[in-house]
Amino acid sequence: MTLLQNKKLLALFLISFLTVVLYGNTLDVPFYFDDETSIVESSVIHTGALSDIYQAYTLRFVGYWTFALNYQYGGGDVTSFHITNIVIHFINGLLVYWICALLFKFRPERGSVLDISEKWLPLLAALVFISHPLHTQAVTYIVQRSASLTALFYLISVVAYVHCRIVKSKVRLVVWFCTLVISALLAIFTKQNAFTLPIVLFLTEVVLFRKLSNNQIFSILLAPFLILVGTYLLTPETLSVLDDLTTETKSYSRIEYFFAQANVLWIYIAKFFYPVPLRLEYLYDQHSFSNTQSYIALLAHLIVISSALLFSKRYSLICFGVLFYYSAMLVESSIIPIQDMAVEHRTYLPNVGLIIALMGLSSLLLERCSSDKRKIYLFFVCSVFVVGAFSLLTYQRNEQWRDPITFYKHELKYGPDNPRVLNNLADAYFEIEEIDKALPLLKHSLSIDAENLTNTQAVNMLAMLIGYKKYEEAEELGESLISKIKRPFLKRGVLVNLGIMHLEQNQLEKSEVAFKRALNFKPITAKVMLGLAVSLAKQGKFDEAEFYTTQVIKVEPNNAGAKKLFNQIRQARQDE
């Protein structure tokens, strides 16, 4: 039997080949944004203790545990992290193939389906999933493994549920049921959007198997409402806790977020069909859309969902895919306010629903073209073209990820006033010592929103300027930071760096002023007091210098610098 004759082997080969070609260039993509805080700087991940990881990341424990494993076996090298992400994406491609093959085989109207649909459309679905550019963020951006790994366990659960419904052997039923329970639990402890899994399993039963009576369906739908009412009557404080747990930000209300998401969902859907341009961040907020836009967007969603329910018996695959999409979006695009209004990695799992719906629609088109082989060939030629176009965009996007400067410059084209991107691009220029390019970006960021600077960016960039002996630029930047930032620990850090700079220049009075200003920001650190003591000692102000040196030794008895300075002060007094 040749490869072309064995559709499963062919599917395995093409899915793996496409995955390697499109993501093989990501193995050296550096850590970005949240990668730094969640992986590089996380002591919990570095130690790898299961109890610590669970305590720190309870509902995302599984994903962060995999980060810990990567770190233990590969250290800080990005390669092992990327290989894991790529393997997860590859497995998800196989699961999409498997699910589509199952749905074609067991859907109620199967008798009218062309053999060609069952043979080739699941493979096409998997290739679209693997090659889709929207999925690069969930695969190439390391920390977003939570999205792809949740999808893996989520899709395994769907496959397991379908098999539970169709197997005849009790042994196989037990195996599949255990698989369902384990994968569902793993999904829930990977990312919170897995809580929509019961809804998708319920839709699988209602839309595809249709074994539940209307009364049973009504009872199942009524149960969550009754549970909420009962909880409120018995322990009303529980709902208050639930409200806190399901609110990530207070920047906007649930209603504001809900209406904004009605628009965002259409942006996601449009991006699925035309994924250009790809962006890390979409700077939407509750004011980005007018009330009229929101009402129209919401009405359009209601029409689509109602149509899916109304025609679920006639077009089961299409309707199941549509309902899958909206269900998988419920946690992140409904009434749970999340800081970022829109990000591409949230589409990773829901897009499986759109792909299923498109495969259902494609099957209908092929049936209508069954008498004309030229139209069938044309359909598959167009499909190859779409996969090829998606593949090209995915490869290009991954090339952008490889170079932070290229990546951030691309982001600035579509968000020129994005402080976070401005700061990171400035940081990237600082890393390669192109200070003249970094400073204008940093100043522009400061003019927009100084509070977006992190401690590392604000203080370390100033330290770099001082290290390169760019004293005038450093002093200008330092004073700008002090006047614009509000967080005390940032102001203190800036003043410490300015104090050190003035010491290097032997501008002792200016150094003393900078360190004394830093004393105004609590908590007072040993670094501030020691720097002040040095500037005072060099001016011959030994009483003050000794006082601050003694304070440092009280806080840090083993501070070698303080002990050395203390001895020098005593010696200088004896020599007077």
Secondary structure, 3 states (H helix, E strand, C coil): CCCCCCHHHHHHHHHHHHHHHHHHHHCCCCCCCHHHHHHHCCHHHHHCCHHHHHHHCHHHHHHHHHHHHHHHHHCCCHHHHHHHHHHHHHHHHHHHHHHHHHHHHHCCCHHHCCHHHHHHHHHHHHHHHHHCHHHHHHHHCHHHHHHHHHHHHHHHHHHHHHHHHHCCCHHHHHHHHHHHHHHHHHHHCCCHHHHHHHHHHHHHHHHHHCCCCHHHHHHHHHHHHHHHHHHHHHCHHHHHHHHHHCCCCCCCCHHHHHHHHHHHHHHHHHHHHCCCCCCCCECCCCCCCCHHHHHHHHHHHHHHHHHHHHCCCCCHHHHHHHHHHHHHCCCCCCCCCCCCCECHHHHCCHHHHHHHHHHHHHHHHHHHCCCCHHHHHHHHHHHHHHHHHHHHHHHHHHHHHHCHHHHHHHHHHHCCCCHHHHHHHHHHHHHCCCHHHHHHHHHHHHHHHHHHCCHHHHHHHHHHHHHCCCHHHHHHHHHHHHHHCCCHHHHHHHHHHHHHHHHHCCCHHHHHHHHHHHCCCCCCCHHHHHHHHHHHHHCCCHHHHHHHHHHHHHHCCCCHHHHHHHHHHHHHHHHC
